[in-house]
Amino acid sequence: MVDVLAGLRGRLIVSCQAYPDEPMRDPRTMTQVAQAAVAGGAAAIRAQGLEDLASIRMAVDVPVIGLWKDGDAPVHITPTLAHAVAVAHTGVEVVALDGTTRDRPDGLTVAETIATLHERTDALVMADCSTLEEGVAAVDAGADLVGTTLAGYTPYTVKTSGPDLGLVERLARAVEVPVICEGRVHTPDDAARALEAGAYAVVVGTAITHPASITGWFVDALRRP
Ligand SMILES: CC(=O)N[C@H](C=O)[C@@H](O)[C@H](O)[C@H](O)COP(=O)(O)O
């Protein structure tokens, strides 16, 4: 598993996710998107949902970071231990879960969730966080990687127009585990700046794998006076 992390240093991870009721919400489609990303040089794939994960894990030869978005509670990225174990059982190398200190639907803490997952499976854990304090706490709780995934998506954080590079910088100074810059990395320049800010690796989702959003960016630009 140490090799998994070593292979991600300085590299691009592509998040391949389609949202409920979208046309591309189909495991075969997401698998093809993941294969295309790997062909383009992605060092790992991040993906969502048990079916997508099982299919993508079989189809690509790079590590997969898996999550399961479920429920309407504020904590919905791999929200419970049962979700985390199910994600690990798809064969992915890394389980991503909500690493904030908010109440979890099963009443467990992040530390209890990570400890039990580590006991029961070989998967590494990526804690999706929104603040420096959450990242530090998640690492203390046993997270193997920490991501800025939720910066701007919790009620107490501000959504920066690009990636939250300030948070990347502060986290990279504060923790010993790899810091993954994730969220609103929309250009190659954003990605390069994330590494300069101290990120170990960079996740890009929307800007590579979400055609509806990318189309919208162009449509909006044409509407400007
Ligand atoms: C906040 C949240 O739920 N983020 C999710 C986490 O898996 C995904 O919807 C994002 O696409 C992913 O984090 C990549 O970010 P971006 O698509 O901005 O490159």
The ligand as an SDF file (V2000), in Angstrom:
LIG
                    3D

 19 18  0  0  0  0  0  0  0  0999 V2000
  -18.0920   18.3870   -2.7280 C   0  0  0  0  0  0  0  0  0  0  0  0
  -18.2730   17.0310   -3.3530 C   0  0  0  0  0  0  0  0  0  0  0  0
  -19.2760   16.3930   -3.1390 O   0  0  0  0  0  0  0  0  0  0  0  0
  -17.2650   16.6120   -4.1530 N   0  0  0  0  0  0  0  0  0  0  0  0
  -17.3330   15.3410   -4.8040 C   0  0  0  0  0  0  0  0  0  0  0  0
  -16.4420   14.3950   -4.2010 C   0  0  0  0  0  0  0  0  0  0  0  0
  -16.1710   13.3060   -4.5830 O   0  0  0  0  0  0  0  0  0  0  0  0
  -17.3550   15.4150   -6.3120 C   0  0  0  0  0  0  0  0  0  0  0  0
  -18.6480   15.7950   -6.6670 O   0  0  0  0  0  0  0  0  0  0  0  0
  -16.3610   16.3500   -7.0100 C   0  0  0  0  0  0  0  0  0  0  0  0
  -16.5930   16.2980   -8.3920 O   0  0  0  0  0  0  0  0  0  0  0  0
  -14.8990   15.9890   -6.7500 C   0  0  0  0  0  0  0  0  0  0  0  0
  -14.5780   16.3300   -5.4290 O   0  0  0  0  0  0  0  0  0  0  0  0
  -13.8960   16.6860   -7.6680 C   0  0  0  0  0  0  0  0  0  0  0  0
  -14.0330   18.0620   -7.5990 O   0  0  0  0  0  0  0  0  0  0  0  0
  -14.2670   18.9460   -8.9220 P   0  0  0  0  0  0  0  0  0  0  0  0
  -15.3970   18.3250   -9.6650 O   0  0  0  0  0  0  0  0  0  0  0  0
  -14.5720   20.3250   -8.4260 O   0  0  0  0  0  0  0  0  0  0  0  0
  -12.9770   18.8800   -9.7110 O   0  0  0  0  0  0  0  0  0  0  0  0
  1  2  1  0
  2  3  2  0
  2  4  1  0
  4  5  1  0
  5  6  1  0
  5  8  1  0
  6  7  2  0
  8  9  1  0
  8 10  1  0
 10 11  1  0
 10 12  1  0
 12 13  1  0
 12 14  1  0
 14 15  1  0
 15 16  1  0
 16 17  2  0
 16 18  1  0
 16 19  1  0
M  END
$$$$
